[in-house]
Amino acid sequence: AEAAPAALEGADGARRARPASSAPASPAAASPIPASFVPASPAPASVAPAFGGGAGGMEADFAAFGSPLCGEVKRFCRRVRETYREIQEDLTPYKDDRYYRLAPMRLYTLSKRHFVLVFVVFFICFGLTVFIGIAGKGWLLTLWGFLQLKPFNLSSPPLSTYNQQLWLTCVVELDQHDVSLKKNVTMTVRVLGVVKDGSTPYVNNQVHNRTRLLSCAQKCSEIIVAHLGYLNYTQYNIFVSFEDLNKLTYTIQNITFTWKTYNPTFSQVEIWFRFVFVVLTFMVTCLFAHSLRKFSMRDWGIEQKWMSILLPLLLLYNDPFFPLSFLVNSWFPGMLDDLFQSLFLCALLLFWLCVYHGIRVQGERKCLTFYLPKFFIVGLLWLASVTLGIWQTVNEVHDPTYQYRVDTGNFQGMKIFFLVVATTYILYLLFLIVRACSELRNMPYVDLRLKFLTALTFVVLVISIVILYLPEFLSFYGLLNFYLYTLAFVYSPSKNALYESQLKDNPAFSMLNDSDDDVIYGSDYEEMPLQNGQAIRAKYKEESDSD
């Protein structure tokens, strides 16, 4: 009977650690089972109360076990919520201090003299690329021209992969040079490739019929007979015949056919041109990443984040795989080059939208309202450009007489769609620029960033429009490369940026450098205008780090 209270205490009172001195002396007073039900034998007496109190003991055990587990889960959830709230407050600072907790930029330390020097260096580097393009060999090489009136077999000169592409053009000459004439002419073209053993396998098994407009005003315009975008053979034979020339009201004096192709010297210059820019871009990317390595990514400005994306894409834009097009007789390297170019250009368009909008709403960039509309517009532009490029490549491979400038009936709707989306992008960008400049023109740091980016981008756009009408189109590669290099220079932190930011943000060091009058009445330097970021630094240093 004395073992019953001990069994009960062991079953449901173990977690309360009840002391032995508090055990009751009377079994009847301690046991919940009546004394008449307690067996006389000691062994069964110790078992029966244990089973009799088992239900309550198990419930107490589960309750005691569940309470700490629920508490731990609640504490974990509370910690997660607090951590998320701290991160959200850190990423979304108050409007008053969100402009001043970003990683410093070299742009803030430049004086007016340095700004002029940056633009002068930019123009010198770009002018050097233009001079190289002008002084070098022309990209187009006219092989020879010959006269013929009847259908004939035209044999191209020996070609190599450095010729890249091949055109066959013709010019109709009339007896009377002062007449004006416009007439559709039907021509029949068949292209054959000549291999090394002299055999001529069919490049295209079918005969291509095309209608071209013959326009004459004192002199007839040039007609492109065939265009081979990828040279798979060392020589080509092209059969050409015209069906409607004998129906003209004027007498044809002769027809001049001309072969045109890329200059092999120009192709070699282009290979070195791109290789140099690949190396320079890789070095600039490494230096830019090295300058930002000591700053947390959440403290990077939106320009610095975008430069970390644009510089690797610029590396692809320069196409490290470009020499493969001279080693492999395939259309794939050229297609890869077009894909890289469209990807970089669309990323540059997205960069302009995000910067002009994000610099105004820092800390409030939500995916649905901020990024999704911009990705949608630029994504449509990229999709349309890639579709048009693939369409043109496939048509030129299967039909050498195809011309995207003339045979536009198949994808006229796609071109209209591209123009509509491009117009929408331009209007949206102008809206963001005007609104950002009007709202942030009185904020010293942000106003400086807006002015510099707008001025440099405007110069680049004007030069790009001029380049479109010049034959030295390699200058466009140099223009975009030096544009990104300039932005990477001004957006990278200066040499002592981390040290100065730590002194500025640490109240202990700032109090040591302040006098009693500055602490009580405020410092004059805190109320001075920015003066290109050198108001405080000029007190201690005569020149900036940019010197």
Secondary structure as GFF3:
##gff-version 3
##sequence-region A 1 547
A	DSSP	alpha_helix	3	12	.	.	.	ID=ss1
A	DSSP	three_ten_helix	20	22	.	.	.	ID=ss2
A	DSSP	alpha_helix	27	30	.	.	.	ID=ss3
A	DSSP	three_ten_helix	35	37	.	.	.	ID=ss4
A	DSSP	alpha_helix	42	52	.	.	.	ID=ss5
A	DSSP	alpha_helix	54	91	.	.	.	ID=ss6
A	DSSP	three_ten_helix	106	109	.	.	.	ID=ss7
A	DSSP	alpha_helix	112	135	.	.	.	ID=ss8
A	DSSP	beta_strand	140	147	.	.	.	ID=ss9
A	DSSP	beta_strand	152	155	.	.	.	ID=ss10
A	DSSP	three_ten_helix	161	163	.	.	.	ID=ss11
A	DSSP	beta_strand	166	174	.	.	.	ID=ss12
A	DSSP	beta_strand	180	194	.	.	.	ID=ss13
A	DSSP	beta_strand	208	217	.	.	.	ID=ss14
A	DSSP	beta_strand	223	228	.	.	.	ID=ss15
A	DSSP	beta_strand	235	242	.	.	.	ID=ss16
A	DSSP	three_ten_helix	245	247	.	.	.	ID=ss17
A	DSSP	beta_strand	252	262	.	.	.	ID=ss18
A	DSSP	alpha_helix	264	291	.	.	.	ID=ss19
A	DSSP	three_ten_helix	297	299	.	.	.	ID=ss20
A	DSSP	alpha_helix	302	317	.	.	.	ID=ss21
A	DSSP	alpha_helix	324	327	.	.	.	ID=ss22
A	DSSP	alpha_helix	332	358	.	.	.	ID=ss23
A	DSSP	pi_helix	367	371	.	.	.	ID=ss24
A	DSSP	alpha_helix	372	398	.	.	.	ID=ss25
A	DSSP	alpha_helix	412	439	.	.	.	ID=ss26
A	DSSP	alpha_helix	444	467	.	.	.	ID=ss27
A	DSSP	alpha_helix	475	491	.	.	.	ID=ss28
A	DSSP	alpha_helix	497	505	.	.	.	ID=ss29
A	DSSP	alpha_helix	507	513	.	.	.	ID=ss30
A	DSSP	alpha_helix	516	521	.	.	.	ID=ss31
A	DSSP	alpha_helix	524	527	.	.	.	ID=ss32
A	DSSP	three_ten_helix	537	539	.	.	.	ID=ss33
###
